[in-house]
Amino acid sequence: MATASQHPTENHASERHGIHADTRRQVLVWIAAEFLQSPGMIRILHEAELLPVPEEKWHIFLRSAQESGGFALGGHLAEVNHGAGIWISPESSEGLEVMIPWPFIRSVVTAPAPDARKVFGLARNGNLIHGADGAPK
């Protein structure tokens, strides 16, 4: 098993990229097309809803991934400091985590998860509705 120090792309990734375990982050990973050569991995990605591609369009997705050299996979970042790969949690399945091995990862982009802000009262497009006097209604 490779350690983080053996792969410069993953050596102290959290320090280089400012990724902290206490911050919920979204992640977008570009993965090599070779990753899809495993029918078992395709099934896991499909059942975990990481790739919401309808069954009848899988052949189109696979062909496109081969032609473009890979595909993008998004979700919540579960773990980046694991020596074997990056762990991603699907947006729709809290608690479920899938590991993508480092040799298949070409690029990783992370961002803070958007705040789930609550607006109380009447709102339109995220803005409070104001009356003629400027006060919220």
NORLIN-V948027 format. One line per field, one symbol per residue. ss: DSSP state (h for helix, s for strand, l for the rest). psi: psi as a letter, one per 30 degrees, with the letter a starting at -180 (. if undefined). burial: I if it has 9 or more other ideal C-beta (glycine too) atoms within 8 Angstrom, else O. A space follows every 50 residues. Layout:
# NORLIN-V948027
ss = ???
psi = ???
burial = ???
This chain:
# NORLIN-V948027
ss = lllhhhllllllhhhhhlllllllsssssssshhhhhlhhhhhhhhhlll llllhhhhhhhhhhhhhhlsssssssssslllllsssssllllllllsss shhhssssssssllllllllllssllsslslllllsl
psi = kkleffjfffjheeeeggkkffkkklkkkkkkfffgfjeeeeeeeeffgf jikkefgeeeeeeeeeefgalkklakjekfgkffakkkkkefikfkkkkj keffkekkkllkkkkikkkkaklkhfkkkkafgfkk.
burial = OOOIOOIOOOOOIIOOIOIOOOOOIIIIIIIIIOIIOOOOIIOIIIOIII IOOOOOOIOOIIOIIIOOOIIOIIIIIOIIOIOOIIIIIIOOIOOOIIII IIOIIOOIOIOOOOOOOOOOOOIOOOOIIOOOOOOOO
